[in-house]
Amino acid sequence: MGSFSIWHWLIVLVIVMLVFGTKKLRNIGQDLGGAVKGFKDGMKEADQPGSDANQKIAGGTGQTIDAEAREKNKS
């Protein structure tokens, strides 16, 4: 009762295709794929030594921004 069979999922797929249409679903898929690709490229760029992303992180003010750490330093 808790799991759906393949026929349930096929019926849901057909209803979604009828509501949205294949062209809109294809555009959504392309947009999602582009977003995932951009995210992966950004992660690769951040992992490279000497990249701008690493320099921005390392070039901070050197201050701790954790609230608990600030409270310990003040007392």
PDB file of N, CA, C and O in Angstrom:
ATOM      1  N   MET A   1       0.811  -1.188   0.000  1.00  0.00           N
ATOM      2  CA  MET A   1       0.000   0.000   0.000  1.00  0.00           C
ATOM      3  C   MET A   1       0.857   1.256   0.000  1.00  0.00           C
ATOM      4  O   MET A   1       0.446   2.272  -0.562  1.00  0.00           O
ATOM      5  N   GLY A   2       2.031   1.220   0.610  1.00  0.00           N
ATOM      6  CA  GLY A   2       2.876   2.394   0.697  1.00  0.00           C
ATOM      7  C   GLY A   2       3.636   2.700  -0.586  1.00  0.00           C
ATOM      8  O   GLY A   2       3.969   3.859  -0.836  1.00  0.00           O
ATOM      9  N   SER A   3       3.914   1.701  -1.397  1.00  0.00           N
ATOM     10  CA  SER A   3       4.684   1.949  -2.614  1.00  0.00           C
ATOM     11  C   SER A   3       3.782   1.907  -3.835  1.00  0.00           C
ATOM     12  O   SER A   3       2.760   1.222  -3.858  1.00  0.00           O
ATOM     13  N   PHE A   4       4.185   2.649  -4.833  1.00  0.00           N
ATOM     14  CA  PHE A   4       3.427   2.708  -6.073  1.00  0.00           C
ATOM     15  C   PHE A   4       4.036   1.768  -7.096  1.00  0.00           C
ATOM     16  O   PHE A   4       5.248   1.554  -7.114  1.00  0.00           O
ATOM     17  N   SER A   5       3.200   1.216  -7.937  1.00  0.00           N
ATOM     18  CA  SER A   5       3.693   0.333  -8.995  1.00  0.00           C
ATOM     19  C   SER A   5       4.109   1.172 -10.194  1.00  0.00           C
ATOM     20  O   SER A   5       3.909   2.387 -10.216  1.00  0.00           O
ATOM     21  N   ILE A   6       4.678   0.523 -11.171  1.00  0.00           N
ATOM     22  CA  ILE A   6       5.120   1.216 -12.389  1.00  0.00           C
ATOM     23  C   ILE A   6       3.926   1.837 -13.108  1.00  0.00           C
ATOM     24  O   ILE A   6       4.076   2.875 -13.752  1.00  0.00           O
ATOM     25  N   TRP A   7       2.759   1.234 -13.016  1.00  0.00           N
ATOM     26  CA  TRP A   7       1.577   1.764 -13.700  1.00  0.00           C
ATOM     27  C   TRP A   7       1.140   3.090 -13.085  1.00  0.00           C
ATOM     28  O   TRP A   7       0.691   3.983 -13.804  1.00  0.00           O
ATOM     29  N   HIS A   8       1.264   3.229 -11.784  1.00  0.00           N
ATOM     30  CA  HIS A   8       0.940   4.501 -11.139  1.00  0.00           C
ATOM     31  C   HIS A   8       1.848   5.611 -11.644  1.00  0.00           C
ATOM     32  O   HIS A   8       1.389   6.713 -11.945  1.00  0.00           O
ATOM     33  N   TRP A   9       3.155   5.310 -11.735  1.00  0.00           N
ATOM     34  CA  TRP A   9       4.107   6.318 -12.181  1.00  0.00           C
ATOM     35  C   TRP A   9       3.896   6.661 -13.653  1.00  0.00           C
ATOM     36  O   TRP A   9       4.060   7.819 -14.038  1.00  0.00           O
ATOM     37  N   LEU A  10       3.537   5.689 -14.480  1.00  0.00           N
ATOM     38  CA  LEU A  10       3.267   5.968 -15.890  1.00  0.00           C
ATOM     39  C   LEU A  10       2.052   6.875 -16.048  1.00  0.00           C
ATOM     40  O   LEU A  10       2.056   7.782 -16.880  1.00  0.00           O
ATOM     41  N   ILE A  11       1.016   6.635 -15.256  1.00  0.00           N
ATOM     42  CA  ILE A  11      -0.177   7.484 -15.312  1.00  0.00           C
ATOM     43  C   ILE A  11       0.167   8.902 -14.871  1.00  0.00           C
ATOM     44  O   ILE A  11      -0.292   9.863 -15.488  1.00  0.00           O
ATOM     45  N   VAL A  12       0.956   9.047 -13.827  1.00  0.00           N
ATOM     46  CA  VAL A  12       1.382  10.374 -13.366  1.00  0.00           C
ATOM     47  C   VAL A  12       2.198  11.064 -14.454  1.00  0.00           C
ATOM     48  O   VAL A  12       2.016  12.260 -14.685  1.00  0.00           O
ATOM     49  N   LEU A  13       3.082  10.350 -15.118  1.00  0.00           N
ATOM     50  CA  LEU A  13       3.894  10.916 -16.193  1.00  0.00           C
ATOM     51  C   LEU A  13       3.018  11.398 -17.348  1.00  0.00           C
ATOM     52  O   LEU A  13       3.247  12.482 -17.884  1.00  0.00           O
ATOM     53  N   VAL A  14       2.034  10.617 -17.731  1.00  0.00           N
ATOM     54  CA  VAL A  14       1.135  11.012 -18.819  1.00  0.00           C
ATOM     55  C   VAL A  14       0.352  12.266 -18.438  1.00  0.00           C
ATOM     56  O   VAL A  14       0.187  13.165 -19.263  1.00  0.00           O
ATOM     57  N   ILE A  15      -0.124  12.335 -17.216  1.00  0.00           N
ATOM     58  CA  ILE A  15      -0.886  13.510 -16.775  1.00  0.00           C
ATOM     59  C   ILE A  15       0.006  14.752 -16.768  1.00  0.00           C
ATOM     60  O   ILE A  15      -0.426  15.827 -17.185  1.00  0.00           O
ATOM     61  N   VAL A  16       1.240  14.612 -16.299  1.00  0.00           N
ATOM     62  CA  VAL A  16       2.164  15.749 -16.292  1.00  0.00           C
ATOM     63  C   VAL A  16       2.451  16.207 -17.713  1.00  0.00           C
ATOM     64  O   VAL A  16       2.511  17.408 -17.975  1.00  0.00           O
ATOM     65  N   MET A  17       2.628  15.265 -18.634  1.00  0.00           N
ATOM     66  CA  MET A  17       2.881  15.625 -20.029  1.00  0.00           C
ATOM     67  C   MET A  17       1.675  16.314 -20.651  1.00  0.00           C
ATOM     68  O   MET A  17       1.839  17.229 -21.458  1.00  0.00           O
ATOM     69  N   LEU A  18       0.475  15.895 -20.292  1.00  0.00           N
ATOM     70  CA  LEU A  18      -0.721  16.541 -20.820  1.00  0.00           C
ATOM     71  C   LEU A  18      -0.885  17.956 -20.258  1.00  0.00           C
ATOM     72  O   LEU A  18      -1.310  18.866 -20.971  1.00  0.00           O
ATOM     73  N   VAL A  19      -0.550  18.134 -18.994  1.00  0.00           N
ATOM     74  CA  VAL A  19      -0.719  19.446 -18.373  1.00  0.00           C
ATOM     75  C   VAL A  19       0.336  20.431 -18.868  1.00  0.00           C
ATOM     76  O   VAL A  19      -0.004  21.553 -19.246  1.00  0.00           O
ATOM     77  N   PHE A  20       1.591  20.040 -18.873  1.00  0.00           N
ATOM     78  CA  PHE A  20       2.665  20.964 -19.206  1.00  0.00           C
ATOM     79  C   PHE A  20       3.062  20.934 -20.674  1.00  0.00           C
ATOM     80  O   PHE A  20       3.514  21.951 -21.200  1.00  0.00           O
ATOM     81  N   GLY A  21       2.912  19.831 -21.335  1.00  0.00           N
ATOM     82  CA  GLY A  21       3.352  19.713 -22.717  1.00  0.00           C
ATOM     83  C   GLY A  21       4.818  19.334 -22.794  1.00  0.00           C
ATOM     84  O   GLY A  21       5.594  19.629 -21.886  1.00  0.00           O
ATOM     85  N   THR A  22       5.190  18.686 -23.870  1.00  0.00           N
ATOM     86  CA  THR A  22       6.563  18.191 -23.999  1.00  0.00           C
ATOM     87  C   THR A  22       7.562  19.326 -24.206  1.00  0.00           C
ATOM     88  O   THR A  22       8.701  19.231 -23.748  1.00  0.00           O
ATOM     89  N   LYS A  23       7.158  20.395 -24.887  1.00  0.00           N
ATOM     90  CA  LYS A  23       8.087  21.490 -25.147  1.00  0.00           C
ATOM     91  C   LYS A  23       8.486  22.186 -23.848  1.00  0.00           C
ATOM     92  O   LYS A  23       9.663  22.484 -23.640  1.00  0.00           O
ATOM     93  N   LYS A  24       7.522  22.446 -22.980  1.00  0.00           N
ATOM     94  CA  LYS A  24       7.829  23.112 -21.711  1.00  0.00           C
ATOM     95  C   LYS A  24       8.670  22.210 -20.822  1.00  0.00           C
ATOM     96  O   LYS A  24       9.581  22.686 -20.145  1.00  0.00           O
ATOM     97  N   LEU A  25       8.376  20.902 -20.814  1.00  0.00           N
ATOM     98  CA  LEU A  25       9.179  19.976 -20.017  1.00  0.00           C
ATOM     99  C   LEU A  25      10.619  19.909 -20.528  1.00  0.00           C
ATOM    100  O   LEU A  25      11.560  19.804 -19.741  1.00  0.00           O
ATOM    101  N   ARG A  26      10.781  19.969 -21.853  1.00  0.00           N
ATOM    102  CA  ARG A  26      12.122  19.951 -22.428  1.00  0.00           C
ATOM    103  C   ARG A  26      12.887  21.215 -22.028  1.00  0.00           C
ATOM    104  O   ARG A  26      14.072  21.149 -21.704  1.00  0.00           O
ATOM    105  N   ASN A  27      12.208  22.364 -22.052  1.00  0.00           N
ATOM    106  CA  ASN A  27      12.857  23.616 -21.644  1.00  0.00           C
ATOM    107  C   ASN A  27      13.244  23.586 -20.168  1.00  0.00           C
ATOM    108  O   ASN A  27      14.312  24.069 -19.792  1.00  0.00           O
ATOM    109  N   ILE A  28      12.387  23.025 -19.345  1.00  0.00           N
ATOM    110  CA  ILE A  28      12.701  22.908 -17.922  1.00  0.00           C
ATOM    111  C   ILE A  28      13.922  22.018 -17.734  1.00  0.00           C
ATOM    112  O   ILE A  28      14.799  22.325 -16.926  1.00  0.00           O
ATOM    113  N   GLY A  29      13.981  20.917 -18.478  1.00  0.00           N
ATOM    114  CA  GLY A  29      15.127  20.016 -18.398  1.00  0.00           C
ATOM    115  C   GLY A  29      16.415  20.687 -18.837  1.00  0.00           C
ATOM    116  O   GLY A  29      17.460  20.492 -18.216  1.00  0.00           O
ATOM    117  N   GLN A  30      16.352  21.484 -19.912  1.00  0.00           N
ATOM    118  CA  GLN A  30      17.544  22.184 -20.377  1.00  0.00           C
ATOM    119  C   GLN A  30      17.999  23.226 -19.361  1.00  0.00           C
ATOM    120  O   GLN A  30      19.196  23.369 -19.114  1.00  0.00           O
ATOM    121  N   ASP A  31      17.061  23.948 -18.775  1.00  0.00           N
ATOM    122  CA  ASP A  31      17.413  24.945 -17.760  1.00  0.00           C
ATOM    123  C   ASP A  31      18.040  24.288 -16.532  1.00  0.00           C
ATOM    124  O   ASP A  31      19.029  24.779 -15.989  1.00  0.00           O
ATOM    125  N   LEU A  32      17.459  23.188 -16.110  1.00  0.00           N
ATOM    126  CA  LEU A  32      17.993  22.473 -14.951  1.00  0.00           C
ATOM    127  C   LEU A  32      19.387  21.928 -15.243  1.00  0.00           C
ATOM    128  O   LEU A  32      20.281  22.013 -14.402  1.00  0.00           O
ATOM    129  N   GLY A  33      19.567  21.367 -16.436  1.00  0.00           N
ATOM    130  CA  GLY A  33      20.882  20.851 -16.824  1.00  0.00           C
ATOM    131  C   GLY A  33      21.929  21.952 -16.886  1.00  0.00           C
ATOM    132  O   GLY A  33      23.070  21.751 -16.469  1.00  0.00           O
ATOM    133  N   GLY A  34      21.547  23.114 -17.405  1.00  0.00           N
ATOM    134  CA  GLY A  34      22.471  24.246 -17.465  1.00  0.00           C
ATOM    135  C   GLY A  34      22.851  24.733 -16.076  1.00  0.00           C
ATOM    136  O   GLY A  34      24.000  25.103 -15.835  1.00  0.00           O
ATOM    137  N   ALA A  35      21.889  24.734 -15.168  1.00  0.00           N
ATOM    138  CA  ALA A  35      22.172  25.162 -13.798  1.00  0.00           C
ATOM    139  C   ALA A  35      23.123  24.190 -13.113  1.00  0.00           C
ATOM    140  O   ALA A  35      24.040  24.614 -12.409  1.00  0.00           O
ATOM    141  N   VAL A  36      22.915  22.892 -13.312  1.00  0.00           N
ATOM    142  CA  VAL A  36      23.799  21.886 -12.713  1.00  0.00           C
ATOM    143  C   VAL A  36      25.202  22.003 -13.295  1.00  0.00           C
ATOM    144  O   VAL A  36      26.189  21.898 -12.567  1.00  0.00           O
ATOM    145  N   LYS A  37      25.294  22.218 -14.596  1.00  0.00           N
ATOM    146  CA  LYS A  37      26.599  22.356 -15.243  1.00  0.00           C
ATOM    147  C   LYS A  37      27.333  23.591 -14.718  1.00  0.00           C
ATOM    148  O   LYS A  37      28.533  23.538 -14.446  1.00  0.00           O
ATOM    149  N   GLY A  38      26.609  24.698 -14.579  1.00  0.00           N
ATOM    150  CA  GLY A  38      27.222  25.911 -14.038  1.00  0.00           C
ATOM    151  C   GLY A  38      27.691  25.720 -12.608  1.00  0.00           C
ATOM    152  O   GLY A  38      28.747  26.225 -12.226  1.00  0.00           O
ATOM    153  N   PHE A  39      26.912  24.992 -11.812  1.00  0.00           N
ATOM    154  CA  PHE A  39      27.303  24.720 -10.429  1.00  0.00           C
ATOM    155  C   PHE A  39      28.572  23.872 -10.393  1.00  0.00           C
ATOM    156  O   PHE A  39      29.483  24.150  -9.614  1.00  0.00           O
ATOM    157  N   LYS A  40      28.634  22.844 -11.228  1.00  0.00           N
ATOM    158  CA  LYS A  40      29.825  21.985 -11.263  1.00  0.00           C
ATOM    159  C   LYS A  40      31.054  22.773 -11.701  1.00  0.00           C
ATOM    160  O   LYS A  40      32.134  22.606 -11.135  1.00  0.00           O
ATOM    161  N   ASP A  41      30.892  23.644 -12.720  1.00  0.00           N
ATOM    162  CA  ASP A  41      32.021  24.457 -13.173  1.00  0.00           C
ATOM    163  C   ASP A  41      32.487  25.393 -12.065  1.00  0.00           C
ATOM    164  O   ASP A  41      33.688  25.604 -11.892  1.00  0.00           O
ATOM    165  N   GLY A  42      31.550  25.950 -11.322  1.00  0.00           N
ATOM    166  CA  GLY A  42      31.912  26.824 -10.213  1.00  0.00           C
ATOM    167  C   GLY A  42      32.644  26.089  -9.119  1.00  0.00           C
ATOM    168  O   GLY A  42      33.578  26.626  -8.523  1.00  0.00           O
ATOM    169  N   MET A  43      32.230  24.856  -8.847  1.00  0.00           N
ATOM    170  CA  MET A  43      32.910  24.072  -7.825  1.00  0.00           C
ATOM    171  C   MET A  43      34.323  23.707  -8.275  1.00  0.00           C
ATOM    172  O   MET A  43      35.251  23.729  -7.466  1.00  0.00           O
ATOM    173  N   LYS A  44      34.498  23.373  -9.550  1.00  0.00           N
ATOM    174  CA  LYS A  44      35.836  23.056 -10.056  1.00  0.00           C
ATOM    175  C   LYS A  44      36.733  24.279  -9.978  1.00  0.00           C
ATOM    176  O   LYS A  44      37.909  24.174  -9.629  1.00  0.00           O
ATOM    177  N   GLU A  45      36.173  25.449 -10.306  1.00  0.00           N
ATOM    178  CA  GLU A  45      36.951  26.681 -10.273  1.00  0.00           C
ATOM    179  C   GLU A  45      37.368  27.027  -8.848  1.00  0.00           C
ATOM    180  O   GLU A  45      38.480  27.504  -8.624  1.00  0.00           O
ATOM    181  N   ALA A  46      36.493  26.791  -7.897  1.00  0.00           N
ATOM    182  CA  ALA A  46      36.809  27.106  -6.506  1.00  0.00           C
ATOM    183  C   ALA A  46      37.855  26.141  -5.942  1.00  0.00           C
ATOM    184  O   ALA A  46      38.597  26.508  -5.031  1.00  0.00           O
ATOM    185  N   ASP A  47      37.925  24.924  -6.463  1.00  0.00           N
ATOM    186  CA  ASP A  47      38.879  23.941  -5.959  1.00  0.00           C
ATOM    187  C   ASP A  47      40.294  24.163  -6.487  1.00  0.00           C
ATOM    188  O   ASP A  47      41.254  23.654  -5.908  1.00  0.00           O
ATOM    189  N   GLN A  48      40.435  24.912  -7.571  1.00  0.00           N
ATOM    190  CA  GLN A  48      41.752  25.127  -8.148  1.00  0.00           C
ATOM    191  C   GLN A  48      42.558  26.075  -7.271  1.00  0.00           C
ATOM    192  O   GLN A  48      42.038  27.099  -6.828  1.00  0.00           O
ATOM    193  N   PRO A  49      43.830  25.745  -7.014  1.00  0.00           N
ATOM    194  CA  PRO A  49      44.655  26.646  -6.203  1.00  0.00           C
ATOM    195  C   PRO A  49      44.917  27.951  -6.958  1.00  0.00           C
ATOM    196  O   PRO A  49      45.166  27.945  -8.163  1.00  0.00           O
ATOM    197  N   GLY A  50      44.858  29.057  -6.238  1.00  0.00           N
ATOM    198  CA  GLY A  50      45.131  30.358  -6.841  1.00  0.00           C
ATOM    199  C   GLY A  50      43.938  30.956  -7.561  1.00  0.00           C
ATOM    200  O   GLY A  50      44.083  31.982  -8.225  1.00  0.00           O
ATOM    201  N   SER A  51      42.778  30.356  -7.454  1.00  0.00           N
ATOM    202  CA  SER A  51      41.607  30.906  -8.126  1.00  0.00           C
ATOM    203  C   SER A  51      41.086  32.110  -7.348  1.00  0.00           C
ATOM    204  O   SER A  51      41.421  32.296  -6.178  1.00  0.00           O
ATOM    205  N   ASP A  52      40.270  32.918  -8.002  1.00  0.00           N
ATOM    206  CA  ASP A  52      39.706  34.110  -7.364  1.00  0.00           C
ATOM    207  C   ASP A  52      38.846  33.755  -6.165  1.00  0.00           C
ATOM    208  O   ASP A  52      38.840  34.476  -5.168  1.00  0.00           O
ATOM    209  N   ALA A  53      38.116  32.644  -6.255  1.00  0.00           N
ATOM    210  CA  ALA A  53      37.234  32.249  -5.153  1.00  0.00           C
ATOM    211  C   ALA A  53      38.045  31.932  -3.902  1.00  0.00           C
ATOM    212  O   ALA A  53      37.653  32.312  -2.799  1.00  0.00           O
ATOM    213  N   ASN A  54      39.175  31.237  -4.063  1.00  0.00           N
ATOM    214  CA  ASN A  54      40.015  30.920  -2.904  1.00  0.00           C
ATOM    215  C   ASN A  54      40.659  32.178  -2.332  1.00  0.00           C
ATOM    216  O   ASN A  54      40.816  32.292  -1.117  1.00  0.00           O
ATOM    217  N   GLN A  55      41.031  33.120  -3.189  1.00  0.00           N
ATOM    218  CA  GLN A  55      41.639  34.345  -2.713  1.00  0.00           C
ATOM    219  C   GLN A  55      40.634  35.202  -1.955  1.00  0.00           C
ATOM    220  O   GLN A  55      41.000  35.867  -0.986  1.00  0.00           O
ATOM    221  N   LYS A  56      39.384  35.197  -2.379  1.00  0.00           N
ATOM    222  CA  LYS A  56      38.357  35.965  -1.685  1.00  0.00           C
ATOM    223  C   LYS A  56      38.112  35.392  -0.296  1.00  0.00           C
ATOM    224  O   LYS A  56      37.918  36.139   0.663  1.00  0.00           O
ATOM    225  N   ILE A  57      38.120  34.070  -0.187  1.00  0.00           N
ATOM    226  CA  ILE A  57      37.899  33.437   1.112  1.00  0.00           C
ATOM    227  C   ILE A  57      39.093  33.704   2.028  1.00  0.00           C
ATOM    228  O   ILE A  57      38.910  34.054   3.194  1.00  0.00           O
ATOM    229  N   ALA A  58      40.300  33.545   1.518  1.00  0.00           N
ATOM    230  CA  ALA A  58      41.495  33.707   2.331  1.00  0.00           C
ATOM    231  C   ALA A  58      41.784  35.179   2.621  1.00  0.00           C
ATOM    232  O   ALA A  58      42.471  35.488   3.595  1.00  0.00           O
ATOM    233  N   GLY A  59      41.279  36.082   1.802  1.00  0.00           N
ATOM    234  CA  GLY A  59      41.577  37.497   1.958  1.00  0.00           C
ATOM    235  C   GLY A  59      40.625  38.209   2.894  1.00  0.00           C
ATOM    236  O   GLY A  59      40.475  39.427   2.796  1.00  0.00           O
ATOM    237  N   GLY A  60      39.990  37.512   3.778  1.00  0.00           N
ATOM    238  CA  GLY A  60      39.049  38.107   4.719  1.00  0.00           C
ATOM    239  C   GLY A  60      39.746  38.988   5.731  1.00  0.00           C
ATOM    240  O   GLY A  60      40.949  39.226   5.629  1.00  0.00           O
ATOM    241  N   THR A  61      39.008  39.466   6.696  1.00  0.00           N
ATOM    242  CA  THR A  61      39.547  40.380   7.698  1.00  0.00           C
ATOM    243  C   THR A  61      40.303  39.654   8.796  1.00  0.00           C
ATOM    244  O   THR A  61      40.999  40.292   9.586  1.00  0.00           O
ATOM    245  N   GLY A  62      40.185  38.349   8.863  1.00  0.00           N
ATOM    246  CA  GLY A  62      40.872  37.591   9.886  1.00  0.00           C
ATOM    247  C   GLY A  62      40.135  37.558  11.203  1.00  0.00           C
ATOM    248  O   GLY A  62      40.665  37.049  12.190  1.00  0.00           O
ATOM    249  N   GLN A  63      38.930  38.084  11.246  1.00  0.00           N
ATOM    250  CA  GLN A  63      38.149  38.104  12.464  1.00  0.00           C
ATOM    251  C   GLN A  63      37.200  36.920  12.469  1.00  0.00           C
ATOM    252  O   GLN A  63      36.719  36.495  11.419  1.00  0.00           O
ATOM    253  N   THR A  64      36.937  36.398  13.637  1.00  0.00           N
ATOM    254  CA  THR A  64      35.990  35.305  13.793  1.00  0.00           C
ATOM    255  C   THR A  64      34.582  35.872  13.757  1.00  0.00           C
ATOM    256  O   THR A  64      34.299  36.876  14.411  1.00  0.00           O
ATOM    257  N   ILE A  65      33.698  35.238  12.998  1.00  0.00           N
ATOM    258  CA  ILE A  65      32.341  35.745  12.919  1.00  0.00           C
ATOM    259  C   ILE A  65      31.370  34.871  13.694  1.00  0.00           C
ATOM    260  O   ILE A  65      30.159  35.086  13.638  1.00  0.00           O
ATOM    261  N   ASP A  66      31.883  33.898  14.408  1.00  0.00           N
ATOM    262  CA  ASP A  66      31.040  33.028  15.206  1.00  0.00           C
ATOM    263  C   ASP A  66      30.647  33.760  16.487  1.00  0.00           C
ATOM    264  O   ASP A  66      31.512  34.288  17.185  1.00  0.00           O
ATOM    265  N   ALA A  67      29.371  33.798  16.799  1.00  0.00           N
ATOM    266  CA  ALA A  67      28.878  34.547  17.950  1.00  0.00           C
ATOM    267  C   ALA A  67      29.444  34.009  19.254  1.00  0.00           C
ATOM    268  O   ALA A  67      29.778  34.791  20.143  1.00  0.00           O
ATOM    269  N   GLU A  68      29.557  32.716  19.389  1.00  0.00           N
ATOM    270  CA  GLU A  68      30.087  32.138  20.622  1.00  0.00           C
ATOM    271  C   GLU A  68      31.551  32.507  20.806  1.00  0.00           C
ATOM    272  O   GLU A  68      31.975  32.775  21.930  1.00  0.00           O
ATOM    273  N   ALA A  69      32.313  32.526  19.759  1.00  0.00           N
ATOM    274  CA  ALA A  69      33.724  32.871  19.865  1.00  0.00           C
ATOM    275  C   ALA A  69      33.883  34.333  20.264  1.00  0.00           C
ATOM    276  O   ALA A  69      34.781  34.653  21.042  1.00  0.00           O
ATOM    277  N   ARG A  70      33.040  35.228  19.754  1.00  0.00           N
ATOM    278  CA  ARG A  70      33.112  36.626  20.122  1.00  0.00           C
ATOM    279  C   ARG A  70      32.778  36.822  21.592  1.00  0.00           C
ATOM    280  O   ARG A  70      33.409  37.633  22.269  1.00  0.00           O
ATOM    281  N   GLU A  71      31.805  36.095  22.083  1.00  0.00           N
ATOM    282  CA  GLU A  71      31.426  36.217  23.486  1.00  0.00           C
ATOM    283  C   GLU A  71      32.555  35.748  24.404  1.00  0.00           C
ATOM    284  O   GLU A  71      32.784  36.341  25.458  1.00  0.00           O
ATOM    285  N   LYS A  72      33.249  34.703  24.014  1.00  0.00           N
ATOM    286  CA  LYS A  72      34.353  34.202  24.831  1.00  0.00           C
ATOM    287  C   LYS A  72      35.502  35.202  24.841  1.00  0.00           C
ATOM    288  O   LYS A  72      36.167  35.379  25.861  1.00  0.00           O
ATOM    289  N   ASN A  73      35.736  35.861  23.695  1.00  0.00           N
ATOM    290  CA  ASN A  73      36.830  36.827  23.623  1.00  0.00           C
ATOM    291  C   ASN A  73      36.534  38.068  24.453  1.00  0.00           C
ATOM    292  O   ASN A  73      37.461  38.661  25.004  1.00  0.00           O
ATOM    293  N   LYS A  74      35.285  38.478  24.560  1.00  0.00           N
ATOM    294  CA  LYS A  74      34.928  39.680  25.309  1.00  0.00           C
ATOM    295  C   LYS A  74      35.018  39.451  26.819  1.00  0.00           C
ATOM    296  O   LYS A  74      35.320  40.386  27.561  1.00  0.00           O
ATOM    297  N   SER A  75      34.766  38.246  27.280  1.00  0.00           N
ATOM    298  CA  SER A  75      34.740  38.024  28.726  1.00  0.00           C
ATOM    299  C   SER A  75      36.067  37.646  29.284  1.00  0.00           C
ATOM    300  O   SER A  75      36.191  37.428  30.489  1.00  0.00           O
TER     301      SER A  75
END
